[in-house]
Amino acid sequence: MRRFGALGLRGRIVGALMLTAAATLAVAALSLLPPLERRLRNAELDTLVTKAVDLRPAFEDLQGTRLAIGSLQLQNLGRDLVDSSGAQQVYLLDSTHAIRLSTTDAATAASDPFDDVARALRSGRTVESTGTLAGDDVVRVALPIEIDGSRYALAARKQVSEVSGAVAVVRRAFATAALSGLAIALLLGLGFAATLVRRLRRLRDATVELAEHGHVEEVPADRNSDEVGDLTRAFATMQRRLHQQEEARRAFVSTASHELRTPVASLRGMLELLDDELAHGEVDQAEAREQVARALAQARRLGRLAADLLDLSRIDAEVALRSEPVELAELSRAVIAEFELGAGHGEPRPVPRLDAGGAAGPAWALADPGAVAQILRILLDNAVRASPPDEVVDVLLRAAPNGGPAALVVRDAGPGIAPDERERVFQRFARGSTADGAGFGLGLAIGRELAERMGGTLVLEEAGPPGATFTLRLPAPPPDHPSA
């Protein structure tokens, strides 16, 4: 199952970090070192040109014998240029003669082609250039000068080998820093990749275990605020929900098997007795009617289970509900009438009564009338089964003023619900400890989900014993409705 490629995630992360660091350093080196060398050479050349231009007036003031070779004035001017600019060779030339104004070796002087001097004399403009003399890098300047009516060129050469040396030092320092940066990137990449791969591998192992065995130990908490941490927490949430659903499924299978076995066995037994009596022609009509009544009760019980399961399937399929103004008092009377009709059949049980005293006029809500009636039936059925036969189940109608949400309140006289079970009773297949065992733990879950689908709420109020009080709140109709 482990197919991460030749390098795997760790190798890819480290490789990407190293490649990124190397590319960054290469771009930095190309962007820094060549321009640095050019700028240093240009700075030396600019200094040489500036100093030569500054001395041009002094050279142009020379006349007569002061231009002779070895003239003190010439030598002083040449020394000034050497001292101020750092030049090694200074010459004063015309088209036929070259006067050396600084000390230099013969090899260097012989290797100088003075091509820039020719261009300066020919164009009358300063010529700046770089080159090599006797194996040394130099910057050169040829400055045209007019002395005593004749045209000369002041030529200066300055070695810049130290520039290359300085750049070489920077290059070595940069290489050292680059190697150190790559080493740090490698170490950090290995550490980061190892941590990330370990976290992902732990999550993968948990996923594989969950896929193969259904339930595993909960994934250890990952408190890192990154995408992997979010993924781990999302997986843990999914795992908990799957566990809850699995527990609910098992509880449902256990409850349904028990609940189905009882009515099915009763139905089969009663039908066998009836069949036996009919076969022998000895039918006790009173006993037969009692058996038929019990059979009908078990059939209704099975029908309620089938209806609850169908309702759950519709909720899970998110079948659209209607949204229209509903008059709660009229709807409540219709549902209560259903219970009043059934009160005279079978064992005695409480009869619900409607108290609309809290509503000034009709109480309207924006909801699905069928869903509201179903929620009220669920609440009334639970209340009737929980209350003693001689008690009354109250249905209270509350219409909030100023366009607030309307409310239906169902209050029974039963044993109530324990505080630690207040939310649990709204879960699927969950029943309170005081329940009579006749239901499947689906009614309140269906009621709450329907209420929330309509934009309302179904809650258990914090009322003291005896009894439990459930409140259904529904949104008010739009302001332009005639009831508003």
Secondary structure, 3 states (H helix, E strand, C coil): CCCCCCCHHHHHHHHHHHHHHHHHHHHHHHHHHHHHHHHHHHHHHHHHHHHHHHHHHHHHCCCHHHHCCCCHHHHHHHHHHHHHHCCCEEEEECCCCEEECCCCCHHHHHHCCCHHHHHHHHHCCCEEEEEEECCEEEEEEEEEEEECCEEEEEEEEEECHHHHHHHHHHHHHHHHHHHHHHHHHHHHHHHHHHHHHHHHHHHHHHHHHHHHHCCCCCCCCCCCCCHHHHHHHHHHHHHHHHHHHHHHHHHHHHHHHHHHHHHHHHHHHHHHHHHHHHHHCCCCHHHHHHHHHHHHHHHHHHHHHHHHHHHHHHHHCCCCCCCEEEEHHHHHHHHHHHHHHHCCCCCCCCCEEEECCCCCCCCEEEECHHHHHHHHHHHHHHHHHHCCCCCCEEEEEECCCCCCCEEEEEECCCCCCCHHHCCHHHCCCCCCCCCCCCCCCCHHHHHHHHHHHCCCEEEECCCCCCCCEEEEEECCCCCCCCCC
